[in-house]
Amino acid sequence: MNTRCQLNLVVPVSLEEAIIDILLDESSRLQGFLSQRLDSHGPHSSMDPLEQVRGRTAHIGLQILMDQDMVQPLLTRIQTDIPNPDIRWWTTPILASGDMS
């Protein structure tokens, strides 16, 4: 049995369609994903002047449930298809999951 995890991605809004296209193309290897708009705080390499004044920038957050051994191939594809230093990622272990059926 493969260890499952949640891959978390934070991507600039300008890359939303490109990243979702990749995830939809890879959907047979994923166990579903969520996307949401969020404000990101902290240092960013490409904040415009208004974002610098506001202290935050708009991003898309994605939470992807997947097998741990599929994380690196997916990250490699993302880096190859849409290389961008403003894409951030981390994984979180999934201890248990299911549905209410």
C-alpha positions in Angstrom: 0.0 0.0 0.0 1.3 3.4 -1.0 1.6 6.2 1.6 -0.8 9.0 0.8 -0.1 12.6 1.2 -1.5 16.0 0.4 0.6 18.1 -2.0 0.1 21.7 -1.3 0.8 24.2 -4.1 0.7 28.0 -4.0 0.9 29.5 -7.5 0.4 33.0 -8.9 -3.1 33.7 -10.3 -1.6 34.1 -13.7 -0.7 30.4 -13.8 -4.1 29.2 -12.6 -5.3 27.7 -15.9 -1.9 26.2 -16.7 -1.6 24.4 -13.4 -5.2 23.2 -13.4 -4.7 21.9 -17.0 -1.7 19.8 -15.7 -3.7 18.5 -12.8 -6.6 17.5 -14.9 -4.3 15.8 -17.4 -2.7 13.9 -14.5 -6.1 13.2 -12.8 -5.8 9.4 -13.2 -2.8 9.5 -10.9 -4.4 11.8 -8.4 -7.1 11.2 -5.8 -8.8 14.6 -6.3 -7.8 18.2 -5.7 -9.2 21.5 -4.4 -8.3 25.0 -5.6 -9.0 28.3 -3.9 -8.0 31.9 -4.1 -5.9 33.2 -1.3 -3.8 36.1 -0.2 -0.1 35.2 0.3 2.0 37.2 2.8 5.8 37.4 2.9 8.6 37.8 0.5 7.7 37.3 -3.2 10.0 37.7 -6.2 7.4 39.5 -8.3 5.2 41.7 -6.2 3.9 44.8 -8.0 4.0 48.2 -6.2 0.3 47.9 -5.0 0.9 44.4 -3.6 4.0 45.7 -1.9 1.9 48.5 -0.2 -0.8 46.0 0.7 1.7 43.5 2.0 0.1 40.6 0.2 -0.3 39.1 -3.3 -3.1 37.1 -4.9 -2.4 33.4 -5.4 -4.2 30.2 -6.0 -3.9 27.5 -3.4 -4.2 23.8 -4.4 -4.5 20.8 -2.2 -3.9 17.5 -4.0 -4.5 14.1 -2.4 -2.1 11.6 -3.9 0.3 8.7 -3.3 3.7 9.9 -2.0 5.6 8.2 -4.8 3.8 10.4 -7.4 4.8 13.7 -5.9 8.2 14.0 -7.5 7.0 13.1 -11.0 4.2 15.6 -10.8 6.6 18.4 -9.5 9.0 17.6 -12.3 6.2 18.0 -14.9 5.1 21.3 -13.4 8.7 22.6 -13.3 9.2 21.5 -16.9 5.9 22.8 -18.3 5.6 26.0 -16.3 8.9 26.9 -14.6 8.4 29.7 -12.2 10.2 30.6 -9.0 6.9 31.9 -7.4 5.4 28.4 -7.3 5.7 27.0 -3.8 5.0 23.5 -2.6 5.1 21.2 0.5 3.6 17.9 1.5 1.5 16.9 4.4 1.0 13.3 5.5 -2.5 11.9 5.4 -3.1 9.8 8.5 -6.7 8.8 7.6 -9.3 9.8 5.0 -12.6 8.6 3.7 -16.2 9.7 2.9 -19.4 9.5 4.9 -21.1 6.7 2.9 
